[in-house]
Amino acid sequence: MTTPACGKCWWKSRTLWVNAIAAALVALEASTGVLQPRLPVNLYAALAVALPVINAVLRVLTTQALK
């Protein structure tokens, strides 16, 4: 277990993983256009609103810095 003074490895960050997955999905959508037509209109918009909320929650829950 790491101490707060030492920090944790970047790949253990939930915030970075959520953002990496979101970025990958956005890149997939931008290059192929396959996601939005397959998702209900409200779900696509809800996901766009949910990402900043998820980031805020994860930031509040964060207890360690990255090293």
JOSULWO-V688390 format. One record per helix or strand of 2 or more residues. SS is the DSSP state (H for helix, E for strand). FROM is the first residue (numbers start at 0). TO is the last residue. If there is no record, write none. Layout:
SS;FROM;TO + SS;FROM;TO
This chain:
H;9;11 + H;13;31 + H;34;37 + H;40;60
